Amino acid sequence: MFIVRDIMYCKPGQVRPMVQKFLGLSKLVQKLGFGPMRIMTDVSAERYWTVVAEIEVPNLEEYAQK
């Protein structure tokens, strides 16, 4: 089992649209047979406008093919 993590640093005020896009992407990824994505935002750190999307995949070869 692997966790694929995407970290995006957004411009101020652009986090909500990015989160909405990843929520839609999560639905598509579930139709491909993967688990749901975890979408997290940063509320207290050095780079405040951060979005992190994680997904668990059984193996990296299958993830890369889809």
PyMOL Python script that loads the backbone (N, CA, C, O; Angstrom):
from pymol import cmd

cmd.read_pdbstr("""\
ATOM      1  N   MET A   1       0.851  -1.175   0.000  1.00  0.00           N
ATOM      2  CA  MET A   1       0.000   0.000   0.000  1.00  0.00           C
ATOM      3  C   MET A   1       0.898   1.240   0.000  1.00  0.00           C
ATOM      4  O   MET A   1       1.839   1.338   0.787  1.00  0.00           O
ATOM      5  N   PHE A   2       0.594   2.172  -0.883  1.00  0.00           N
ATOM      6  CA  PHE A   2       1.337   3.413  -0.992  1.00  0.00           C
ATOM      7  C   PHE A   2       0.393   4.589  -0.825  1.00  0.00           C
ATOM      8  O   PHE A   2      -0.797   4.484  -1.122  1.00  0.00           O
ATOM      9  N   ILE A   3       0.916   5.699  -0.354  1.00  0.00           N
ATOM     10  CA  ILE A   3       0.160   6.951  -0.292  1.00  0.00           C
ATOM     11  C   ILE A   3       0.800   7.913  -1.282  1.00  0.00           C
ATOM     12  O   ILE A   3       1.988   8.223  -1.195  1.00  0.00           O
ATOM     13  N   VAL A   4      -0.015   8.378  -2.226  1.00  0.00           N
ATOM     14  CA  VAL A   4       0.445   9.373  -3.199  1.00  0.00           C
ATOM     15  C   VAL A   4      -0.048  10.720  -2.696  1.00  0.00           C
ATOM     16  O   VAL A   4      -1.245  10.921  -2.489  1.00  0.00           O
ATOM     17  N   ARG A   5       0.885  11.634  -2.504  1.00  0.00           N
ATOM     18  CA  ARG A   5       0.548  12.932  -1.915  1.00  0.00           C
ATOM     19  C   ARG A   5       0.911  14.048  -2.897  1.00  0.00           C
ATOM     20  O   ARG A   5       2.038  14.123  -3.385  1.00  0.00           O
ATOM     21  N   ASP A   6      -0.059  14.902  -3.173  1.00  0.00           N
ATOM     22  CA  ASP A   6       0.161  16.090  -3.999  1.00  0.00           C
ATOM     23  C   ASP A   6       0.042  17.310  -3.098  1.00  0.00           C
ATOM     24  O   ASP A   6      -0.947  17.468  -2.382  1.00  0.00           O
ATOM     25  N   ILE A   7       1.051  18.168  -3.137  1.00  0.00           N
ATOM     26  CA  ILE A   7       1.059  19.381  -2.332  1.00  0.00           C
ATOM     27  C   ILE A   7       1.059  20.573  -3.278  1.00  0.00           C
ATOM     28  O   ILE A   7       1.933  20.696  -4.135  1.00  0.00           O
ATOM     29  N   MET A   8       0.072  21.449  -3.118  1.00  0.00           N
ATOM     30  CA  MET A   8      -0.038  22.637  -3.956  1.00  0.00           C
ATOM     31  C   MET A   8       0.022  23.880  -3.086  1.00  0.00           C
ATOM     32  O   MET A   8      -0.598  23.940  -2.025  1.00  0.00           O
ATOM     33  N   TYR A   9       0.768  24.862  -3.540  1.00  0.00           N
ATOM     34  CA  TYR A   9       0.833  26.152  -2.879  1.00  0.00           C
ATOM     35  C   TYR A   9       0.053  27.128  -3.751  1.00  0.00           C
ATOM     36  O   TYR A   9       0.487  27.463  -4.854  1.00  0.00           O
ATOM     37  N   CYS A  10      -1.085  27.579  -3.263  1.00  0.00           N
ATOM     38  CA  CYS A  10      -2.000  28.412  -4.044  1.00  0.00           C
ATOM     39  C   CYS A  10      -1.734  29.894  -3.806  1.00  0.00           C
ATOM     40  O   CYS A  10      -1.075  30.293  -2.846  1.00  0.00           O
ATOM     41  N   LYS A  11      -2.268  30.680  -4.713  1.00  0.00           N
ATOM     42  CA  LYS A  11      -2.257  32.126  -4.510  1.00  0.00           C
ATOM     43  C   LYS A  11      -3.313  32.457  -3.460  1.00  0.00           C
ATOM     44  O   LYS A  11      -4.258  31.687  -3.290  1.00  0.00           O
ATOM     45  N   PRO A  12      -3.183  33.568  -2.757  1.00  0.00           N
ATOM     46  CA  PRO A  12      -4.180  33.937  -1.748  1.00  0.00           C
ATOM     47  C   PRO A  12      -5.593  33.971  -2.342  1.00  0.00           C
ATOM     48  O   PRO A  12      -5.820  34.572  -3.392  1.00  0.00           O
ATOM     49  N   GLY A  13      -6.520  33.331  -1.668  1.00  0.00           N
ATOM     50  CA  GLY A  13      -7.909  33.315  -2.093  1.00  0.00           C
ATOM     51  C   GLY A  13      -8.251  32.228  -3.100  1.00  0.00           C
ATOM     52  O   GLY A  13      -9.399  32.142  -3.534  1.00  0.00           O
ATOM     53  N   GLN A  14      -7.291  31.396  -3.483  1.00  0.00           N
ATOM     54  CA  GLN A  14      -7.554  30.373  -4.491  1.00  0.00           C
ATOM     55  C   GLN A  14      -7.615  28.954  -3.920  1.00  0.00           C
ATOM     56  O   GLN A  14      -7.668  27.984  -4.676  1.00  0.00           O
ATOM     57  N   VAL A  15      -7.607  28.830  -2.607  1.00  0.00           N
ATOM     58  CA  VAL A  15      -7.627  27.502  -1.998  1.00  0.00           C
ATOM     59  C   VAL A  15      -8.990  26.846  -2.180  1.00  0.00           C
ATOM     60  O   VAL A  15      -9.051  25.673  -2.546  1.00  0.00           O
ATOM     61  N   ARG A  16     -10.075  27.555  -1.940  1.00  0.00           N
ATOM     62  CA  ARG A  16     -11.409  26.953  -2.045  1.00  0.00           C
ATOM     63  C   ARG A  16     -11.689  26.405  -3.445  1.00  0.00           C
ATOM     64  O   ARG A  16     -12.185  25.284  -3.554  1.00  0.00           O
ATOM     65  N   PRO A  17     -11.394  27.149  -4.531  1.00  0.00           N
ATOM     66  CA  PRO A  17     -11.604  26.569  -5.862  1.00  0.00           C
ATOM     67  C   PRO A  17     -10.757  25.310  -6.100  1.00  0.00           C
ATOM     68  O   PRO A  17     -11.213  24.367  -6.747  1.00  0.00           O
ATOM     69  N   MET A  18      -9.539  25.297  -5.582  1.00  0.00           N
ATOM     70  CA  MET A  18      -8.681  24.121  -5.743  1.00  0.00           C
ATOM     71  C   MET A  18      -9.249  22.928  -4.983  1.00  0.00           C
ATOM     72  O   MET A  18      -9.223  21.803  -5.482  1.00  0.00           O
ATOM     73  N   VAL A  19      -9.757  23.167  -3.785  1.00  0.00           N
ATOM     74  CA  VAL A  19     -10.370  22.092  -2.999  1.00  0.00           C
ATOM     75  C   VAL A  19     -11.596  21.547  -3.729  1.00  0.00           C
ATOM     76  O   VAL A  19     -11.796  20.333  -3.766  1.00  0.00           O
ATOM     77  N   GLN A  20     -12.410  22.412  -4.305  1.00  0.00           N
ATOM     78  CA  GLN A  20     -13.597  21.964  -5.049  1.00  0.00           C
ATOM     79  C   GLN A  20     -13.191  21.102  -6.246  1.00  0.00           C
ATOM     80  O   GLN A  20     -13.861  20.113  -6.544  1.00  0.00           O
ATOM     81  N   LYS A  21     -12.122  21.457  -6.923  1.00  0.00           N
ATOM     82  CA  LYS A  21     -11.645  20.656  -8.054  1.00  0.00           C
ATOM     83  C   LYS A  21     -11.183  19.282  -7.592  1.00  0.00           C
ATOM     84  O   LYS A  21     -11.455  18.279  -8.252  1.00  0.00           O
ATOM     85  N   PHE A  22     -10.494  19.232  -6.477  1.00  0.00           N
ATOM     86  CA  PHE A  22     -10.024  17.947  -5.983  1.00  0.00           C
ATOM     87  C   PHE A  22     -11.161  17.095  -5.434  1.00  0.00           C
ATOM     88  O   PHE A  22     -11.082  15.868  -5.495  1.00  0.00           O
ATOM     89  N   LEU A  23     -12.200  17.697  -4.905  1.00  0.00           N
ATOM     90  CA  LEU A  23     -13.363  16.912  -4.483  1.00  0.00           C
ATOM     91  C   LEU A  23     -14.031  16.257  -5.687  1.00  0.00           C
ATOM     92  O   LEU A  23     -14.459  15.105  -5.606  1.00  0.00           O
ATOM     93  N   GLY A  24     -14.125  16.973  -6.797  1.00  0.00           N
ATOM     94  CA  GLY A  24     -14.650  16.382  -8.028  1.00  0.00           C
ATOM     95  C   GLY A  24     -13.742  15.284  -8.558  1.00  0.00           C
ATOM     96  O   GLY A  24     -14.219  14.248  -9.021  1.00  0.00           O
ATOM     97  N   LEU A  25     -12.427  15.511  -8.490  1.00  0.00           N
ATOM     98  CA  LEU A  25     -11.465  14.510  -8.923  1.00  0.00           C
ATOM     99  C   LEU A  25     -11.558  13.253  -8.058  1.00  0.00           C
ATOM    100  O   LEU A  25     -11.382  12.140  -8.554  1.00  0.00           O
ATOM    101  N   SER A  26     -11.831  13.428  -6.781  1.00  0.00           N
ATOM    102  CA  SER A  26     -11.965  12.291  -5.876  1.00  0.00           C
ATOM    103  C   SER A  26     -13.089  11.364  -6.326  1.00  0.00           C
ATOM    104  O   SER A  26     -12.949  10.143  -6.259  1.00  0.00           O
ATOM    105  N   LYS A  27     -14.198  11.933  -6.781  1.00  0.00           N
ATOM    106  CA  LYS A  27     -15.311  11.115  -7.271  1.00  0.00           C
ATOM    107  C   LYS A  27     -14.910  10.315  -8.510  1.00  0.00           C
ATOM    108  O   LYS A  27     -15.283   9.150  -8.650  1.00  0.00           O
ATOM    109  N   LEU A  28     -14.148  10.945  -9.407  1.00  0.00           N
ATOM    110  CA  LEU A  28     -13.690  10.245 -10.605  1.00  0.00           C
ATOM    111  C   LEU A  28     -12.710   9.124 -10.265  1.00  0.00           C
ATOM    112  O   LEU A  28     -12.768   8.043 -10.851  1.00  0.00           O
ATOM    113  N   VAL A  29     -11.820   9.382  -9.327  1.00  0.00           N
ATOM    114  CA  VAL A  29     -10.822   8.399  -8.934  1.00  0.00           C
ATOM    115  C   VAL A  29     -11.495   7.184  -8.289  1.00  0.00           C
ATOM    116  O   VAL A  29     -11.052   6.051  -8.480  1.00  0.00           O
ATOM    117  N   GLN A  30     -12.553   7.418  -7.534  1.00  0.00           N
ATOM    118  CA  GLN A  30     -13.271   6.306  -6.921  1.00  0.00           C
ATOM    119  C   GLN A  30     -13.918   5.429  -7.982  1.00  0.00           C
ATOM    120  O   GLN A  30     -14.000   4.214  -7.804  1.00  0.00           O
ATOM    121  N   LYS A  31     -14.379   6.016  -9.080  1.00  0.00           N
ATOM    122  CA  LYS A  31     -14.956   5.228 -10.168  1.00  0.00           C
ATOM    123  C   LYS A  31     -13.906   4.354 -10.849  1.00  0.00           C
ATOM    124  O   LYS A  31     -14.242   3.322 -11.430  1.00  0.00           O
ATOM    125  N   LEU A  32     -12.643   4.760 -10.781  1.00  0.00           N
ATOM    126  CA  LEU A  32     -11.555   3.960 -11.348  1.00  0.00           C
ATOM    127  C   LEU A  32     -11.135   2.815 -10.427  1.00  0.00           C
ATOM    128  O   LEU A  32     -10.321   1.975 -10.811  1.00  0.00           O
ATOM    129  N   GLY A  33     -11.681   2.781  -9.226  1.00  0.00           N
ATOM    130  CA  GLY A  33     -11.395   1.678  -8.325  1.00  0.00           C
ATOM    131  C   GLY A  33     -10.443   1.988  -7.186  1.00  0.00           C
ATOM    132  O   GLY A  33     -10.084   1.088  -6.426  1.00  0.00           O
ATOM    133  N   PHE A  34     -10.028   3.229  -7.050  1.00  0.00           N
ATOM    134  CA  PHE A  34      -9.172   3.603  -5.931  1.00  0.00           C
ATOM    135  C   PHE A  34     -10.044   4.093  -4.782  1.00  0.00           C
ATOM    136  O   PHE A  34     -11.241   4.323  -4.952  1.00  0.00           O
ATOM    137  N   GLY A  35      -9.442   4.248  -3.633  1.00  0.00           N
ATOM    138  CA  GLY A  35     -10.164   4.763  -2.483  1.00  0.00           C
ATOM    139  C   GLY A  35     -10.390   6.261  -2.585  1.00  0.00           C
ATOM    140  O   GLY A  35      -9.896   6.906  -3.510  1.00  0.00           O
ATOM    141  N   PRO A  36     -11.135   6.817  -1.637  1.00  0.00           N
ATOM    142  CA  PRO A  36     -11.386   8.262  -1.665  1.00  0.00           C
ATOM    143  C   PRO A  36     -10.112   9.052  -1.358  1.00  0.00           C
ATOM    144  O   PRO A  36      -9.221   8.571  -0.657  1.00  0.00           O
ATOM    145  N   MET A  37     -10.046  10.258  -1.889  1.00  0.00           N
ATOM    146  CA  MET A  37      -8.915  11.140  -1.620  1.00  0.00           C
ATOM    147  C   MET A  37      -9.157  11.892  -0.316  1.00  0.00           C
ATOM    148  O   MET A  37     -10.292  12.208   0.040  1.00  0.00           O
ATOM    149  N   ARG A  38      -8.076  12.164   0.375  1.00  0.00           N
ATOM    150  CA  ARG A  38      -8.135  13.043   1.536  1.00  0.00           C
ATOM    151  C   ARG A  38      -7.629  14.403   1.076  1.00  0.00           C
ATOM    152  O   ARG A  38      -6.513  14.520   0.570  1.00  0.00           O
ATOM    153  N   ILE A  39      -8.444  15.418   1.250  1.00  0.00           N
ATOM    154  CA  ILE A  39      -8.062  16.768   0.851  1.00  0.00           C
ATOM    155  C   ILE A  39      -7.935  17.596   2.121  1.00  0.00           C
ATOM    156  O   ILE A  39      -8.888  17.728   2.889  1.00  0.00           O
ATOM    157  N   MET A  40      -6.754  18.148   2.331  1.00  0.00           N
ATOM    158  CA  MET A  40      -6.484  18.900   3.554  1.00  0.00           C
ATOM    159  C   MET A  40      -5.982  20.288   3.203  1.00  0.00           C
ATOM    160  O   MET A  40      -5.319  20.479   2.183  1.00  0.00           O
ATOM    161  N   THR A  41      -6.297  21.247   4.043  1.00  0.00           N
ATOM    162  CA  THR A  41      -5.791  22.600   3.878  1.00  0.00           C
ATOM    163  C   THR A  41      -4.985  22.981   5.102  1.00  0.00           C
ATOM    164  O   THR A  41      -5.161  22.409   6.178  1.00  0.00           O
ATOM    165  N   ASP A  42      -4.111  23.940   4.933  1.00  0.00           N
ATOM    166  CA  ASP A  42      -3.237  24.376   6.009  1.00  0.00           C
ATOM    167  C   ASP A  42      -3.796  25.660   6.618  1.00  0.00           C
ATOM    168  O   ASP A  42      -4.050  26.633   5.907  1.00  0.00           O
ATOM    169  N   VAL A  43      -3.984  25.658   7.918  1.00  0.00           N
ATOM    170  CA  VAL A  43      -4.536  26.843   8.573  1.00  0.00           C
ATOM    171  C   VAL A  43      -3.531  27.558   9.458  1.00  0.00           C
ATOM    172  O   VAL A  43      -3.786  28.678   9.902  1.00  0.00           O
ATOM    173  N   SER A  44      -2.398  26.933   9.721  1.00  0.00           N
ATOM    174  CA  SER A  44      -1.427  27.614  10.586  1.00  0.00           C
ATOM    175  C   SER A  44      -0.018  27.094  10.302  1.00  0.00           C
ATOM    176  O   SER A  44       0.476  26.184  10.967  1.00  0.00           O
ATOM    177  N   ALA A  45       0.591  27.681   9.326  1.00  0.00           N
ATOM    178  CA  ALA A  45       1.973  27.301   9.015  1.00  0.00           C
ATOM    179  C   ALA A  45       2.648  28.437   8.262  1.00  0.00           C
ATOM    180  O   ALA A  45       2.082  29.514   8.077  1.00  0.00           O
ATOM    181  N   GLU A  46       3.850  28.167   7.844  1.00  0.00           N
ATOM    182  CA  GLU A  46       4.616  29.187   7.151  1.00  0.00           C
ATOM    183  C   GLU A  46       3.948  29.587   5.832  1.00  0.00           C
ATOM    184  O   GLU A  46       3.893  30.771   5.499  1.00  0.00           O
ATOM    185  N   ARG A  47       3.436  28.591   5.074  1.00  0.00           N
ATOM    186  CA  ARG A  47       2.742  28.863   3.812  1.00  0.00           C
ATOM    187  C   ARG A  47       1.268  28.576   4.029  1.00  0.00           C
ATOM    188  O   ARG A  47       0.827  27.430   3.937  1.00  0.00           O
ATOM    189  N   TYR A  48       0.528  29.602   4.312  1.00  0.00           N
ATOM    190  CA  TYR A  48      -0.869  29.475   4.739  1.00  0.00           C
ATOM    191  C   TYR A  48      -1.768  28.889   3.655  1.00  0.00           C
ATOM    192  O   TYR A  48      -2.682  28.137   3.995  1.00  0.00           O
ATOM    193  N   TRP A  49      -1.570  29.183   2.388  1.00  0.00           N
ATOM    194  CA  TRP A  49      -2.476  28.759   1.321  1.00  0.00           C
ATOM    195  C   TRP A  49      -1.990  27.454   0.693  1.00  0.00           C
ATOM    196  O   TRP A  49      -1.608  27.424  -0.477  1.00  0.00           O
ATOM    197  N   THR A  50      -2.007  26.385   1.474  1.00  0.00           N
ATOM    198  CA  THR A  50      -1.520  25.089   1.038  1.00  0.00           C
ATOM    199  C   THR A  50      -2.681  24.105   0.970  1.00  0.00           C
ATOM    200  O   THR A  50      -3.524  24.061   1.866  1.00  0.00           O
ATOM    201  N   VAL A  51      -2.716  23.312  -0.108  1.00  0.00           N
ATOM    202  CA  VAL A  51      -3.694  22.236  -0.260  1.00  0.00           C
ATOM    203  C   VAL A  51      -2.916  20.943  -0.428  1.00  0.00           C
ATOM    204  O   VAL A  51      -1.989  20.869  -1.235  1.00  0.00           O
ATOM    205  N   VAL A  52      -3.294  19.920   0.338  1.00  0.00           N
ATOM    206  CA  VAL A  52      -2.654  18.613   0.253  1.00  0.00           C
ATOM    207  C   VAL A  52      -3.734  17.597  -0.092  1.00  0.00           C
ATOM    208  O   VAL A  52      -4.766  17.523   0.577  1.00  0.00           O
ATOM    209  N   ALA A  53      -3.489  16.809  -1.146  1.00  0.00           N
ATOM    210  CA  ALA A  53      -4.409  15.749  -1.549  1.00  0.00           C
ATOM    211  C   ALA A  53      -3.669  14.421  -1.451  1.00  0.00           C
ATOM    212  O   ALA A  53      -2.584  14.270  -2.012  1.00  0.00           O
ATOM    213  N   GLU A  54      -4.249  13.465  -0.743  1.00  0.00           N
ATOM    214  CA  GLU A  54      -3.636  12.152  -0.567  1.00  0.00           C
ATOM    215  C   GLU A  54      -4.595  11.077  -1.046  1.00  0.00           C
ATOM    216  O   GLU A  54      -5.812  11.195  -0.903  1.00  0.00           O
ATOM    217  N   ILE A  55      -4.021  10.024  -1.620  1.00  0.00           N
ATOM    218  CA  ILE A  55      -4.803   8.873  -2.021  1.00  0.00           C
ATOM    219  C   ILE A  55      -3.983   7.623  -1.747  1.00  0.00           C
ATOM    220  O   ILE A  55      -2.773   7.607  -1.976  1.00  0.00           O
ATOM    221  N   GLU A  56      -4.640   6.572  -1.255  1.00  0.00           N
ATOM    222  CA  GLU A  56      -3.967   5.299  -1.024  1.00  0.00           C
ATOM    223  C   GLU A  56      -4.145   4.431  -2.261  1.00  0.00           C
ATOM    224  O   GLU A  56      -5.254   4.277  -2.772  1.00  0.00           O
ATOM    225  N   VAL A  57      -3.038   3.867  -2.733  1.00  0.00           N
ATOM    226  CA  VAL A  57      -3.067   2.995  -3.907  1.00  0.00           C
ATOM    227  C   VAL A  57      -2.392   1.679  -3.557  1.00  0.00           C
ATOM    228  O   VAL A  57      -1.454   1.658  -2.761  1.00  0.00           O
ATOM    229  N   PRO A  58      -2.859   0.578  -4.144  1.00  0.00           N
ATOM    230  CA  PRO A  58      -2.248  -0.720  -3.827  1.00  0.00           C
ATOM    231  C   PRO A  58      -0.818  -0.845  -4.357  1.00  0.00           C
ATOM    232  O   PRO A  58       0.055  -1.381  -3.674  1.00  0.00           O
ATOM    233  N   ASN A  59      -0.580  -0.347  -5.578  1.00  0.00           N
ATOM    234  CA  ASN A  59       0.781  -0.337  -6.111  1.00  0.00           C
ATOM    235  C   ASN A  59       0.917   0.826  -7.090  1.00  0.00           C
ATOM    236  O   ASN A  59      -0.071   1.297  -7.654  1.00  0.00           O
ATOM    237  N   LEU A  60       2.135   1.274  -7.280  1.00  0.00           N
ATOM    238  CA  LEU A  60       2.377   2.459  -8.096  1.00  0.00           C
ATOM    239  C   LEU A  60       2.193   2.198  -9.587  1.00  0.00           C
ATOM    240  O   LEU A  60       1.849   3.116 -10.332  1.00  0.00           O
ATOM    241  N   GLU A  61       2.418   0.951 -10.039  1.00  0.00           N
ATOM    242  CA  GLU A  61       2.243   0.642 -11.450  1.00  0.00           C
ATOM    243  C   GLU A  61       0.775   0.792 -11.869  1.00  0.00           C
ATOM    244  O   GLU A  61       0.481   1.355 -12.924  1.00  0.00           O
ATOM    245  N   GLU A  62      -0.123   0.295 -11.054  1.00  0.00           N
ATOM    246  CA  GLU A  62      -1.557   0.422 -11.359  1.00  0.00           C
ATOM    247  C   GLU A  62      -1.994   1.879 -11.344  1.00  0.00           C
ATOM    248  O   GLU A  62      -2.798   2.294 -12.179  1.00  0.00           O
ATOM    249  N   TYR A  63      -1.478   2.649 -10.415  1.00  0.00           N
ATOM    250  CA  TYR A  63      -1.814   4.069 -10.334  1.00  0.00           C
ATOM    251  C   TYR A  63      -1.307   4.818 -11.561  1.00  0.00           C
ATOM    252  O   TYR A  63      -2.004   5.684 -12.090  1.00  0.00           O
ATOM    253  N   ALA A  64      -0.114   4.498 -12.012  1.00  0.00           N
ATOM    254  CA  ALA A  64       0.478   5.174 -13.168  1.00  0.00           C
ATOM    255  C   ALA A  64      -0.263   4.825 -14.464  1.00  0.00           C
ATOM    256  O   ALA A  64      -0.339   5.656 -15.369  1.00  0.00           O
ATOM    257  N   GLN A  65      -0.804   3.620 -14.563  1.00  0.00           N
ATOM    258  CA  GLN A  65      -1.539   3.216 -15.759  1.00  0.00           C
ATOM    259  C   GLN A  65      -2.855   3.948 -15.898  1.00  0.00           C
ATOM    260  O   GLN A  65      -3.269   4.277 -17.010  1.00  0.00           O
ATOM    261  N   LYS A  66      -3.508   4.201 -14.800  1.00  0.00           N
ATOM    262  CA  LYS A  66      -4.823   4.843 -14.843  1.00  0.00           C
ATOM    263  C   LYS A  66      -4.621   6.308 -14.815  1.00  0.00           C
ATOM    264  O   LYS A  66      -5.592   7.065 -14.842  1.00  0.00           O
TER     265      LYS A  66
END
""", "prot")
cmd.dss("prot")
cmd.show_as("cartoon", "prot")
cmd.util.cbc("prot")
cmd.orient("prot")
